[in-house]
Amino acid sequence: MDRDCQFQTTTIPLNDSITENPWDSFGGKAVIASIGKVIFTSLCLAIVVSPLQAQTLNQQVVAMEERREQEFEDFFQRDFTSVTQDATGIAQTLARLGKETQTTPAVLWVTPRETNLRLVLITPNGEPIVRELYNVPQKRLLKTIQEFVADINNPNRPPNLIAAQQLHQWLLGPYEAEFLQKNNIDMILFCLGAGIRALPLAALHDGEKYLVEKYTLTQIPAFNLIDTQYRNNQSASILAMGASQFANQPPLLAVPVELQTILNVSESGALPPNPQNELLLLNETFTPENLQSILADRPFDIVHIATHAAFRQGTPQASYIEFFNETLSFEQFAQLPWQPLRTELLVLSACQTALGDRQAELGFAGLALQAGVKSAIASVWEVSDAGTLALMAEFYQQLAAVNTKAQALQQAQIKMLNREIRFINNELQLSDSRIPIASELNAVVGQDSDLSHPYYWSGFNFISSPW
């Protein structure tokens, strides 16, 4: 594992067009002489930026955000929003949301490039902190990610975590001690570049802990593309829908229990009751026509869909959600009458994407954007029926106990990791309750009684606004 890259300074230019010689972007020796001390090695580059360059850095953050925005607009063939916040505005928004939610959030942009890995961090009320890792070209990064995913995606063997630790060192190592820990950062919004947008960040490892044990995590398309207005989780209305049987897909036998459990958790008080604001559509009633009619009639805070879905290579039409009677492309799904600024969370609990495929990952990272909702939860791989049931049941139990939706997913993942969530004697044991499991689900649970392996919990990613 590389530990030869030491960072002692703060910021460098953000222009993503720099690919060969980083010195050129500073205007050569004249600029170097004016900005002070420079530390440069063949592996890493960090340059001190003078206060006179603060406005330039702000402009470059805006340009970086605009490039991210344009990438999603080109893929989805639609306009989203205009970039309005520069680095200073982003830092101030983080500070405001931190006070409102009692968290300390930061944003980390990760851009793989042919010659190096570029990282940009903004903390509340802080200036951009940029790192260039010239020992991490794109090919090396992607190869390590492939090894990482292959390692944690097999629940039949203990993860060796070598690749997980290497990725942690590259992505978090340049910032953790000096900036994240010193500023008490407990939430990170990752804006990931092409080829890594479906990375299961929760399972990165520092040698002692998984990343999810230290930070609340979310993946964003761009900071200026997410909703930064905070609304708490109280009295959430829930539309739970899905199918257990399909004509051309494997069955999802735990779906009826998953959906009923979600509503039972709400009715039991884990989510404060909200009369007439719960609805269940299962199998024959789980149709696009019914969903369209319901959304047009009244909005729901949470729409939970337990069914097969996939993010595939190609345009948004190539990705799909499987309803009981037909398949709907994500483009068609986005055209349903979603209520603007009303649906807080869309959950797809049995989907998968092609990690490393740019088009599939754009669909995955842009799920909330495309559907017109504030936030989303989706899985990188199709997790076991039993693991999905367990995590989703605990997620909804946690939702009213924490300040943000992303924290609820984090807590559910931690409790699975710590074996607090498990199947025992025909029951699903959650952190605060037990759910009877019908005998016909014994075969589904099978060897999945121990859910602590990262395969069961790290494939679920929170997307877009964590608030």
C-alpha positions as CSV (number, residue, x, y, z in Angstrom):
1,M,0.0,0.0,0.0
2,D,1.3,3.5,-0.9
3,R,2.2,5.6,2.1
4,D,4.9,7.6,0.5
5,C,2.8,10.6,-0.4
6,Q,2.9,13.3,2.2
7,F,0.9,16.6,2.0
8,Q,1.9,19.7,3.8
9,T,0.2,22.5,2.0
10,T,-3.2,23.5,0.8
11,T,-4.5,24.4,-2.6
12,I,-3.8,24.2,-6.4
13,P,-5.7,25.2,-9.5
14,L,-8.9,23.3,-10.3
15,N,-9.0,23.4,-14.1
16,D,-9.8,19.9,-15.1
17,S,-8.2,20.5,-18.5
18,I,-4.7,20.2,-17.0
19,T,-3.5,16.8,-18.1
20,E,0.3,16.9,-18.6
21,N,2.3,19.6,-16.9
22,P,0.7,21.1,-13.8
23,W,3.2,24.0,-13.8
24,D,1.7,25.4,-17.0
25,S,-1.5,26.3,-15.3
26,F,0.4,28.6,-12.9
27,G,2.0,30.6,-15.7
28,G,5.5,29.2,-15.0
29,K,8.2,30.5,-12.7
30,A,6.9,34.0,-12.4
31,V,3.7,32.8,-10.6
32,I,5.6,30.2,-8.6
33,A,7.8,33.0,-7.2
34,S,4.7,35.1,-6.2
35,I,2.8,32.4,-4.3
36,G,5.5,31.1,-2.0
37,K,6.6,27.7,-1.0
38,V,6.1,24.8,-3.4
39,I,6.4,21.2,-2.6
40,F,6.6,18.9,-5.6
41,T,7.5,15.2,-6.0
42,S,7.1,12.7,-8.8
43,L,4.1,11.3,-6.9
44,C,2.2,14.2,-5.5
45,L,1.8,17.9,-6.0
46,A,0.5,20.5,-3.5
47,I,1.0,24.3,-3.9
48,V,0.2,27.1,-1.5
49,V,-2.2,29.6,-3.0
50,S,-2.0,33.3,-2.0
51,P,-5.1,35.1,-0.8
52,L,-5.0,37.1,-4.1
53,Q,-6.0,33.9,-5.9
54,A,-9.1,33.3,-3.8
55,Q,-11.5,34.7,-6.5
56,T,-9.8,32.6,-9.2
57,L,-10.3,29.5,-7.0
58,N,-14.0,30.4,-6.6
59,Q,-14.4,30.8,-10.4
60,Q,-12.7,27.4,-10.9
61,V,-15.0,25.7,-8.5
62,V,-17.9,27.1,-10.5
63,A,-16.3,25.9,-13.7
64,M,-15.8,22.4,-12.2
65,E,-19.4,22.3,-11.1
66,E,-20.6,23.5,-14.5
67,R,-18.7,20.7,-16.2
68,R,-20.4,18.1,-13.9
69,E,-23.8,19.7,-14.5
70,Q,-23.3,19.7,-18.3
71,E,-22.3,16.0,-18.2
72,F,-25.6,15.0,-16.6
73,E,-27.6,17.4,-18.8
74,D,-26.0,15.9,-21.9
75,F,-26.8,12.4,-20.8
76,F,-30.4,13.0,-19.8
77,Q,-31.0,15.5,-22.6
78,R,-32.7,18.0,-20.3
79,D,-31.8,21.1,-18.3
80,F,-31.6,20.9,-14.6
81,T,-30.4,24.0,-12.8
82,S,-27.8,26.7,-13.2
83,V,-24.7,26.7,-11.0
84,T,-25.2,29.5,-8.5
85,Q,-22.8,28.8,-5.7
86,D,-19.0,29.2,-5.9
87,A,-16.6,27.8,-3.3
88,T,-17.5,30.4,-0.7
89,G,-21.2,29.9,-1.2
90,I,-20.8,26.1,-0.9
91,A,-18.8,26.4,2.3
92,Q,-21.5,28.8,3.8
93,T,-24.3,26.4,2.8
94,L,-22.4,23.5,4.5
95,A,-22.1,25.6,7.6
96,R,-25.8,26.5,7.6
97,L,-26.9,22.9,7.1
98,G,-24.5,21.7,9.8
99,K,-26.2,24.0,12.3
100,E,-29.7,22.9,11.2
101,T,-28.9,19.2,11.3
102,Q,-26.2,19.1,14.1
103,T,-23.7,17.6,11.7
104,T,-20.4,18.8,10.2
105,P,-20.5,18.1,6.5
106,A,-17.9,18.4,3.8
107,V,-17.8,18.0,0.0
108,L,-15.1,15.9,-1.8
109,W,-14.8,16.0,-5.6
110,V,-12.9,13.0,-6.9
111,T,-11.8,13.2,-10.6
112,P,-9.9,10.3,-12.2
113,R,-7.7,11.4,-15.0
114,E,-5.4,9.6,-17.3
115,T,-2.2,10.8,-15.6
116,N,-3.4,11.4,-12.0
117,L,-6.2,11.5,-9.5
118,R,-7.5,15.0,-8.6
119,L,-9.2,15.7,-5.2
120,V,-10.9,18.8,-4.1
121,L,-12.3,19.3,-0.6
122,I,-14.5,22.0,0.9
123,T,-15.3,22.1,4.6
124,P,-17.8,24.5,6.3
125,N,-16.6,28.1,5.9
126,G,-13.3,26.8,4.4
127,E,-11.4,27.4,1.1
128,P,-11.0,24.6,-1.4
129,I,-8.2,22.2,-0.5
130,V,-6.9,20.5,-3.6
131,R,-4.6,17.4,-4.0
132,E,-3.1,15.9,-7.1
133,L,-1.9,12.2,-6.8
134,Y,0.4,11.5,-9.7
135,N,1.0,7.9,-8.5
136,V,-2.7,7.2,-9.1
137,P,-3.4,7.3,-12.8
138,Q,-6.8,6.3,-14.0
139,K,-5.9,2.8,-15.0
140,R,-4.4,2.0,-11.6
141,L,-7.4,3.5,-9.8
142,L,-9.9,1.5,-11.8
143,K,-8.0,-1.7,-11.5
144,T,-7.9,-1.3,-7.7
145,I,-11.6,-0.6,-7.6
146,Q,-12.3,-3.8,-9.6
147,E,-10.3,-5.8,-7.0
148,F,-12.1,-4.1,-4.2
149,V,-15.6,-4.8,-5.5
150,A,-14.7,-8.4,-6.4
151,D,-13.4,-8.9,-2.8
152,I,-16.4,-7.6,-0.9
153,N,-19.0,-9.0,-3.4
154,N,-18.5,-12.6,-2.3
155,P,-20.2,-13.3,1.1
156,N,-18.7,-16.8,1.2
157,R,-15.3,-15.6,2.1
158,P,-14.0,-13.0,4.6
159,P,-12.9,-9.8,2.8
160,N,-9.1,-9.3,2.9
161,L,-9.6,-5.5,2.6
162,I,-6.2,-4.8,0.9
163,A,-7.8,-2.9,-1.9
164,A,-10.3,-1.3,0.5
165,Q,-7.4,0.2,2.5
166,Q,-5.6,1.3,-0.6
167,L,-8.6,3.2,-1.9
168,H,-9.1,4.8,1.5
169,Q,-5.5,5.9,1.5
170,W,-5.9,7.5,-1.9
171,L,-9.3,9.2,-1.4
172,L,-9.3,10.1,2.3
173,G,-5.6,9.9,3.3
174,P,-4.6,13.3,1.9
175,Y,-7.3,15.0,4.1
176,E,-8.2,12.9,7.1
177,A,-5.9,13.9,9.9
178,E,-5.2,17.5,8.9
179,F,-8.7,18.6,7.8
180,L,-11.5,16.0,8.4
181,Q,-10.6,15.1,12.0
182,K,-9.4,18.5,13.0
183,N,-12.7,20.0,11.8
184,N,-14.8,17.2,13.3
185,I,-16.3,16.3,9.9
186,D,-18.9,13.6,10.3
187,M,-20.6,13.7,6.9
188,I,-19.0,13.6,3.4
189,L,-20.7,14.4,0.1
190,F,-18.7,12.6,-2.6
191,C,-18.9,14.0,-6.1
192,L,-17.4,11.2,-8.1
193,G,-16.1,11.3,-11.6
194,A,-16.5,9.0,-14.6
195,G,-15.8,5.3,-13.9
196,I,-16.2,5.4,-10.1
197,R,-19.7,6.8,-9.6
198,A,-21.1,3.5,-8.3
199,L,-18.3,2.9,-5.9
200,P,-19.5,1.3,-2.6
201,L,-17.8,3.9,-0.4
202,A,-19.2,2.5,2.8
203,A,-16.8,-0.5,2.6
204,L,-13.6,1.5,2.3
205,H,-11.3,0.7,5.2
206,D,-8.6,2.5,7.1
207,G,-7.1,-0.6,8.7
208,E,-9.3,-0.4,11.8
209,K,-12.7,0.8,10.7
210,Y,-14.9,0.9,7.7
211,L,-15.6,4.3,6.3
212,V,-19.3,4.1,7.2
213,E,-18.3,3.7,10.8
214,K,-16.7,7.2,10.7
215,Y,-18.8,9.3,8.3
216,T,-22.3,9.6,7.0
217,L,-21.9,9.2,3.2
218,T,-23.8,10.3,0.1
219,Q,-22.9,10.5,-3.6
220,I,-23.9,13.7,-5.4
221,P,-23.9,14.5,-9.1
222,A,-22.8,18.1,-8.3
223,F,-23.3,20.3,-5.3
224,N,-25.3,22.8,-7.2
225,L,-27.6,20.0,-8.5
226,I,-28.9,18.9,-5.1
227,D,-31.6,20.3,-2.8
228,T,-30.0,22.1,0.1
229,Q,-33.2,22.9,2.0
230,Y,-33.5,20.8,5.2
231,R,-36.8,19.2,6.2
232,N,-36.9,16.7,9.0
233,N,-38.2,13.2,8.8
234,Q,-41.2,13.6,11.0
235,S,-44.7,12.5,9.8
236,A,-43.3,11.1,6.6
237,S,-46.0,9.7,4.2
238,I,-45.0,6.4,2.6
239,L,-46.0,4.7,-0.7
240,A,-44.6,1.1,-0.5
241,M,-44.8,-0.9,-3.7
242,G,-43.3,-3.9,-5.4
243,A,-43.6,-7.4,-6.7
244,S,-42.4,-10.9,-5.5
245,Q,-43.1,-12.8,-8.7
246,F,-42.1,-11.9,-12.3
247,A,-42.6,-13.4,-15.7
248,N,-39.0,-13.1,-16.8
249,Q,-37.1,-12.4,-13.7
250,P,-36.1,-14.3,-10.5
251,P,-38.6,-14.1,-7.7
252,L,-38.1,-11.7,-4.8
253,L,-39.8,-13.7,-2.1
254,A,-39.1,-11.4,0.8
255,V,-40.7,-8.3,-0.9
256,P,-44.2,-8.7,0.8
257,V,-42.6,-8.9,4.2
258,E,-40.3,-6.0,3.3
259,L,-43.2,-3.7,2.3
260,Q,-45.4,-4.7,5.2
261,T,-42.6,-4.2,7.6
262,I,-42.0,-0.7,6.3
263,L,-45.6,0.2,7.0
264,N,-45.6,-1.6,10.4
265,V,-42.5,0.4,11.5
266,S,-44.4,3.6,10.6
267,E,-47.6,2.5,12.4
268,S,-45.6,1.4,15.5
269,G,-44.3,4.9,16.1
270,A,-40.8,4.6,14.7
271,L,-42.1,7.1,12.2
272,P,-44.7,9.4,13.7
273,P,-48.2,8.3,12.4
274,N,-49.6,10.3,9.5
275,P,-53.3,9.2,8.9
276,Q,-54.2,8.4,5.3
277,N,-50.6,8.7,4.2
278,E,-49.6,5.1,3.8
279,L,-50.3,3.0,0.8
280,L,-49.2,-0.5,-0.3
281,L,-49.2,-1.8,-3.8
282,L,-48.1,-5.4,-4.2
283,N,-47.9,-7.7,-7.3
284,E,-51.0,-7.2,-9.5
285,T,-51.6,-3.7,-8.2
286,F,-48.0,-2.7,-8.8
287,T,-48.4,-1.2,-12.2
288,P,-47.2,2.1,-13.9
289,E,-50.8,3.1,-14.3
290,N,-51.6,2.9,-10.6
291,L,-48.4,4.7,-9.7
292,Q,-49.2,7.5,-12.2
293,S,-52.7,7.8,-10.8
294,I,-51.6,7.9,-7.2
295,L,-48.8,10.5,-7.8
296,A,-51.2,12.7,-9.7
297,D,-53.7,12.5,-6.9
298,R,-51.5,13.2,-3.9
299,P,-47.8,13.4,-3.1
300,F,-45.8,11.1,-0.9
301,D,-42.7,12.0,1.1
302,I,-41.2,8.5,0.5
303,V,-41.7,6.2,-2.4
304,H,-40.3,2.7,-1.8
305,I,-40.1,0.4,-4.7
306,A,-39.0,-3.2,-4.1
307,T,-38.5,-4.8,-7.5
308,H,-35.8,-5.6,-10.1
309,A,-34.2,-2.6,-11.7
310,A,-31.0,-2.1,-13.6
311,F,-28.8,0.8,-14.8
312,R,-27.4,-0.2,-18.1
313,Q,-25.0,1.0,-20.8
314,G,-26.6,3.5,-23.2
315,T,-29.2,6.2,-23.0
316,P,-31.6,6.5,-20.0
317,Q,-34.0,4.4,-22.1
318,A,-31.7,1.4,-21.6
319,S,-32.1,1.4,-17.8
320,Y,-35.3,0.1,-16.4
321,I,-37.7,-0.7,-13.5
322,E,-39.6,-3.9,-13.6
323,F,-43.3,-3.5,-12.7
324,F,-45.7,-6.5,-12.3
325,N,-47.1,-6.3,-15.8
326,E,-44.4,-4.4,-17.8
327,T,-41.0,-2.8,-17.8
328,L,-40.6,0.9,-17.6
329,S,-37.4,2.7,-18.7
330,F,-36.0,5.3,-16.4
331,E,-36.9,8.0,-19.0
332,Q,-40.5,6.9,-18.8
333,F,-40.3,6.6,-15.0
334,A,-39.1,10.2,-14.8
335,Q,-42.1,11.4,-16.8
336,L,-44.5,10.2,-14.1
337,P,-46.2,13.1,-12.3
338,W,-43.6,13.5,-9.5
339,Q,-44.5,16.5,-7.3
340,P,-41.7,19.1,-7.4
341,L,-40.0,19.7,-4.1
342,R,-42.4,17.2,-2.4
343,T,-40.9,13.7,-2.7
344,E,-38.1,13.5,-0.2
345,L,-36.8,10.0,-0.9
346,L,-37.1,7.4,-3.6
347,V,-35.8,3.9,-2.6
348,L,-35.1,1.2,-5.2
349,S,-34.3,-1.9,-3.0
350,A,-33.3,-4.5,-5.6
351,C,-31.3,-2.8,-8.4
352,Q,-27.9,-3.1,-9.8
353,T,-25.5,-1.1,-12.0
354,A,-22.4,-1.7,-14.1
355,L,-19.6,-0.3,-12.1
356,G,-17.0,1.3,-14.4
357,D,-19.4,1.9,-17.3
358,R,-19.8,5.7,-17.7
359,Q,-23.3,5.6,-19.1
360,A,-24.7,3.2,-16.5
361,E,-23.1,5.2,-13.7
362,L,-24.5,8.5,-15.0
363,G,-27.9,6.9,-14.7
364,F,-27.2,5.6,-11.2
365,A,-25.7,8.9,-9.9
366,G,-28.4,10.9,-11.6
367,L,-31.3,8.8,-10.3
368,A,-32.8,11.5,-8.0
369,L,-32.2,14.2,-10.7
370,Q,-34.0,12.1,-13.4
371,A,-36.9,11.2,-11.1
372,G,-37.3,14.7,-9.8
373,V,-36.9,13.7,-6.2
374,K,-34.7,15.1,-3.4
375,S,-32.8,12.0,-2.5
376,A,-32.5,8.3,-3.5
377,I,-31.2,5.0,-2.2
378,A,-30.2,2.3,-4.7
379,S,-27.9,-0.7,-4.7
380,V,-24.9,-1.2,-6.8
381,W,-25.4,-5.0,-7.0
382,E,-28.5,-7.1,-6.4
383,V,-28.2,-7.9,-2.7
384,S,-29.7,-11.0,-1.3
385,D,-33.4,-11.0,-0.6
386,A,-32.7,-11.5,3.1
387,G,-30.1,-8.8,3.3
388,T,-32.4,-6.3,1.6
389,L,-35.2,-7.1,3.9
390,A,-33.0,-6.6,7.0
391,L,-31.4,-3.4,5.9
392,M,-34.6,-1.7,4.8
393,A,-36.5,-2.7,7.9
394,E,-33.7,-1.2,10.1
395,F,-33.4,1.9,7.9
396,Y,-37.1,2.9,8.5
397,Q,-36.7,2.2,12.2
398,Q,-33.8,4.6,12.3
399,L,-35.4,7.3,10.1
400,A,-37.2,9.2,12.9
401,A,-34.3,8.7,15.4
402,V,-31.7,10.8,13.4
403,N,-31.6,14.2,11.9
404,T,-30.9,13.3,8.2
405,K,-32.0,10.5,5.9
406,A,-28.4,9.6,5.1
407,Q,-27.7,9.0,8.8
408,A,-30.6,6.5,8.9
409,L,-28.9,4.4,6.2
410,Q,-25.5,4.8,7.9
411,Q,-26.9,3.5,11.2
412,A,-28.6,0.6,9.6
413,Q,-25.4,-0.4,7.8
414,I,-23.4,-0.1,11.1
415,K,-25.9,-2.3,13.0
416,M,-25.7,-5.0,10.3
417,L,-21.9,-4.8,10.4
418,N,-22.0,-5.2,14.2
419,R,-24.4,-8.2,14.0
420,E,-27.2,-6.3,15.8
421,I,-29.4,-7.2,12.8
422,R,-29.8,-10.9,12.2
423,F,-32.3,-13.7,11.6
424,I,-32.9,-15.9,14.7
425,N,-35.5,-18.6,15.2
426,N,-37.9,-17.5,12.4
427,E,-37.6,-13.9,13.4
428,L,-35.7,-10.9,12.0
429,Q,-34.0,-9.2,15.0
430,L,-33.7,-5.4,14.5
431,S,-32.0,-3.1,16.9
432,D,-35.3,-2.2,18.6
433,S,-37.8,-4.9,17.7
434,R,-38.3,-8.3,16.2
435,I,-40.3,-9.3,13.1
436,P,-41.8,-12.8,12.6
437,I,-40.7,-14.4,9.4
438,A,-43.1,-16.8,7.7
439,S,-41.8,-20.4,7.2
440,E,-41.8,-20.0,3.4
441,L,-39.0,-17.5,3.8
442,N,-36.7,-19.9,5.6
443,A,-35.2,-20.9,2.3
444,V,-34.7,-17.3,1.4
445,V,-32.8,-16.6,4.7
446,G,-30.8,-19.8,4.5
447,Q,-27.2,-19.1,5.0
448,D,-27.8,-15.3,5.2
449,S,-28.5,-15.4,8.9
450,D,-25.2,-13.5,9.6
451,L,-25.4,-10.2,7.7
452,S,-22.2,-8.6,8.9
453,H,-20.3,-9.2,5.6
454,P,-20.0,-6.0,3.5
455,Y,-21.7,-7.8,0.7
456,Y,-25.0,-7.4,2.5
457,W,-24.9,-3.7,3.5
458,S,-22.2,-1.8,1.5
459,G,-23.9,-2.1,-1.9
460,F,-26.6,0.3,-0.8
461,N,-25.7,3.9,-1.7
462,F,-27.3,7.1,-0.7
463,I,-27.6,9.5,-3.7
464,S,-28.0,13.2,-3.9
465,S,-29.0,15.4,-0.9
466,P,-28.2,13.7,2.4
467,W,-30.6,16.1,4.2
